[in-house]
């Protein structure tokens, strides 16, 4: 999905593109930026294995790709990257999904080491984003104070993101999709983590999606939707909804749905067929200034 930038629409919305060739824009006190880079090379993969203390990583990691949304006055920053997402996978350590073809690819990672799949090879992550408070100084823009990596205070709430309102005819000022990592599970399915963002004159909206399909066995969808309206520029409120859906192919077939993996290529289309395992909504009140 390519969105042509309309200079008049940007100006009318009080937005401007980021300088120096950076991809993104500034709007109503927010700086929104995406960064897309190539996959990690073998040396970088070794460094990541050391950092994460694992010899198992996805086939394709876009380790230098990221997405960030920063509230300029307060320094509140939400950012999304593969390293933190994989740290979440390592910490959660779900049990491995049993697959019929397991006997053929139990040693897929490093055959000469005969490593049995005793780990979550799907790279499922509970990751819903990273956060920090960034301090700006006169001399070095974006430098961190000692408390720069502090956690923000998210409160559980009953409010929900109005998805229907997001489907209005409002112009899209900026859109991008960033792949963080991907694995084809030795041709037995797909494991994919992406972040998509769109910015309209009234708000920004982000979808962080982990999509897993183990052919003939299981589908798992973990979505984190984050929304911020521009109604209150000085003290914005961010809503974050996290939803975990999951179903076996056997369970879907019992409900009369197709059992062929080819019918499940697009998670957006079939998400409502997957039962909800967990759902929660939180909000963050961004301070006007720090």
C-alpha positions in Angstrom: 0.0 0.0 0.0 1.7 3.2 -1.2 0.4 6.5 -0.1 1.2 9.6 -2.1 2.1 12.5 0.1 -0.1 15.5 -0.7 1.6 18.7 0.3 -1.6 20.6 0.6 -3.2 18.0 2.9 0.0 17.9 5.1 -0.1 21.7 5.4 -3.8 21.8 6.1 -3.3 19.2 8.9 -0.5 21.1 10.5 2.1 18.4 9.5 5.5 18.5 7.9 7.8 15.8 6.5 10.9 14.9 8.5 14.1 16.5 7.2 17.4 14.9 6.0 15.7 12.2 4.0 14.2 10.5 7.0 10.9 8.7 6.4 8.1 10.1 8.5 6.5 13.3 9.7 5.9 15.8 12.5 2.3 16.5 13.5 0.7 18.1 16.5 3.7 17.6 18.8 4.6 14.1 17.6 7.6 13.0 15.6 6.7 9.7 13.7 9.5 7.9 11.9 10.0 4.5 10.2 13.3 3.0 9.3 13.7 0.0 6.9 16.9 -1.8 6.5 18.1 -5.2 5.0 18.3 -8.4 7.0 21.2 -9.1 9.4 24.3 -10.7 8.0 26.0 -13.7 9.5 28.3 -11.7 11.7 25.5 -9.7 13.1 23.5 -12.9 13.7 26.3 -14.2 15.8 26.3 -11.0 17.8 22.6 -11.3 18.3 22.9 -15.0 19.4 25.4 -13.8 22.1 23.1 -10.9 23.2 20.0 -13.2 23.4 22.0 -16.2 24.6 20.5 -18.6 22.0 21.6 -20.4 19.0 18.1 -20.3 17.5 16.9 -17.2 15.6 14.4 -16.6 12.8 15.6 -17.0 9.2 15.2 -13.3 8.4 15.7 -10.7 11.0 15.5 -7.0 10.0 17.6 -6.0 12.9 18.2 -2.4 12.0 14.6 -1.8 10.9 12.4 0.0 13.5 9.4 2.3 14.0 9.2 5.1 16.6 6.6 7.6 17.8 7.9 10.4 20.0 5.9 13.1 21.9 8.4 15.9 21.5 7.6 18.0 24.6 7.6 15.2 27.1 10.2 13.0 25.4 7.8 10.0 25.7 8.8 7.5 23.0 7.2 4.3 21.8 9.5 2.3 19.5 9.4 -1.2 17.9 12.3 -3.3 17.0 13.2 -7.0 16.5 15.8 -7.3 19.3 13.3 -6.4 22.1 10.7 -8.6 20.4 13.0 -11.6 20.4 14.0 -10.9 24.0 10.3 -11.3 24.8 10.2 -14.6 22.9 13.2 -15.9 24.8 11.7 -14.8 28.2 8.2 -16.2 27.6 9.6 -19.5 26.2 6.3 -21.2 25.2 6.5 -25.0 24.7 7.2 -26.0 21.1 4.2 -26.7 18.8 4.2 -30.4 17.9 4.0 -30.9 14.1 3.5 -34.0 12.0 6.7 -33.2 10.0 8.8 -32.8 13.2 10.7 -36.0 12.5 12.0 -34.5 9.3 13.1 -31.1 10.6 14.0 -31.7 14.3 17.6 -30.8 13.4 16.8 -27.8 11.2 18.9 -25.2 12.9 22.3 -26.8 12.9 22.2 -30.4 11.6 25.8 -31.2 12.5 24.9 -30.5 16.2 21.7 -32.6 16.1 19.8 -30.0 18.0 16.3 -31.2 18.9 13.5 -28.7 18.8 13.1 -28.3 22.5 12.4 -24.6 22.2 9.7 -22.4 20.7 10.7 -22.5 17.1 7.7 -20.4 16.1 9.3 -17.3 17.8 6.0 -16.3 19.3 6.5 -13.1 21.3 4.3 -11.3 23.9 6.0 -8.0 22.7 3.8 -5.0 22.5 6.4 -2.4 22.0 9.3 -0.7 23.8 9.2 2.6 25.6 11.4 5.3 27.1 11.5 8.9 28.1 14.0 10.7 26.0 15.5 14.0 27.3 16.7 16.6 24.9 19.6 18.9 25.6 20.7 22.0 23.8 23.9 20.4 22.7 22.7 16.9 21.6 19.2 16.4 20.4 17.7 13.1 21.7 20.4 12.4 24.4 19.1 10.2 27.3 19.1 11.2 30.9 19.9 8.5 33.5 16.2 7.7 33.8 15.8 7.7 30.0 14.8 4.0 29.8 12.1 4.3 32.6 8.9 2.5 32.1 5.7 4.5 31.4 2.6 4.0 33.5 -0.1 2.1 31.6 -3.4 1.8 33.3 -6.0 -1.0 32.6 -9.2 0.6 31.2 -12.6 -0.3 29.7 -12.2 2.1 26.8 -11.6 0.6 23.4 -10.2 1.9 20.1 -13.0 2.9 17.7 -12.0 0.8 14.7 -15.0 1.8 12.7 -14.1 5.5 13.0 -10.7 4.7 11.6 -12.3 3.5 8.5 -13.6 7.0 7.7 -12.7 8.8 4.5 -10.1 10.9 6.3 -6.9 11.4 4.2 -3.9 9.3 5.1 -0.9 11.6 5.6 1.6 8.9 6.2 1.6 5.1 6.0 4.3 2.5 6.3 4.8 -1.2 7.1 8.0 -2.5 8.7 8.8 -6.2 8.9 10.8 -7.0 12.0 11.4 -10.8 11.5 10.1 -13.7 9.5 10.6 -17.5 9.3 9.0 -20.0 7.0 9.3 -22.8 9.5 11.2 -25.0 7.1 8.4 -24.7 4.6 5.8 -25.8 7.2 4.1 -22.5 7.6 5.0 -18.9 8.5 6.1 -16.9 11.5 5.9 -13.1 10.9 6.2 -10.0 13.1 5.3 -6.7 11.4 4.4 -3.1 12.5 2.0 -0.9 10.4 1.3 2.7 11.0 -0.9 5.3 9.5 -1.3 8.9 10.3 -4.5 10.9 9.6 -5.3 14.6 10.4 -7.1 13.5 13.6 -4.9 10.7 14.9 -2.2 8.1 14.5 -2.9 4.4 14.6 -0.4 1.5 14.8 -0.8 -2.3 14.5 1.9 -4.6 15.7 1.1 -8.1 14.5 2.6 -11.5 15.2 1.1 -14.0 12.8 1.8 -17.8 13.0 0.6 -20.6 10.9 2.0 -24.1 11.4 0.5 -25.9 8.4 -2.2 -28.5 9.4 -1.7 -27.8 13.1 -2.1 -24.4 14.6 -2.7 -20.7 13.9 -1.9 -17.9 16.4 -2.4 -14.2 16.1 -1.2 -11.7 18.6 -2.3 -8.1 17.7 -1.4 -4.9 19.5 -3.3 -1.9 18.4 -2.2 1.5 19.6 -4.1 4.8 18.9 -3.7 8.4 19.8 -6.1 11.2 18.9 -4.8 14.7 18.4 -7.8 16.3 20.2 -5.7 17.2 23.2 -2.2 18.2 22.0 -0.8 19.2 25.4 -1.8 16.0 27.3 -2.5 13.2 24.8 -4.0 9.9 25.8 -2.8 6.7 24.1 -5.0 3.6 24.0 -3.4 0.2 23.6 -5.4 -3.0 22.9 -3.7 -6.4 23.0 -5.5 -9.5 21.7 -4.2 -13.0 21.5 -6.2 -15.4 19.2 -5.4 -19.0 18.5 -7.0 -22.1 17.0 -6.0 -25.6 15.8 -6.8 -26.6 12.2 -8.7 -29.5 13.7 -10.8 -27.1 15.8 -11.6 -24.9 12.8 -12.5 -28.0 10.7 -14.9 -29.1 13.4 -16.7 -25.7 13.0 -17.0 -26.2 9.2 -14.1 -24.0 8.2 -11.5 -25.2 5.6 -8.7 -27.4 6.8 -6.4 -26.5 3.9 -3.5 -24.2 4.8 -3.9 -22.3 1.5 -7.2 -20.8 2.9 -5.3 -19.0 5.7 -2.8 -16.8 4.0 -4.3 -13.5 5.2 -4.6 -13.1 9.0 -6.9 -10.0 8.6 -9.5 -12.1 6.8 -9.6 -15.1 9.2 -8.8 -13.4 12.5 -12.5 -13.4 13.6 -12.5 -17.2 13.2 -9.8 -17.6 15.9 -11.1 -17.8 19.5 -9.7 -15.1 21.9 -7.2 -16.4 24.4 -6.5 -13.1 26.0 -7.6 -9.5 25.5 -6.8 -6.3 27.5 -6.9 -2.6 27.0 -4.7 0.0 28.6 -4.2 3.7 28.4 -1.3 6.0 28.9 -1.7 9.7 29.8 1.3 11.4 28.3 2.5 14.4 30.4 2.5 17.7 28.6 6.1 18.5 29.4 9.0 17.0 31.5 
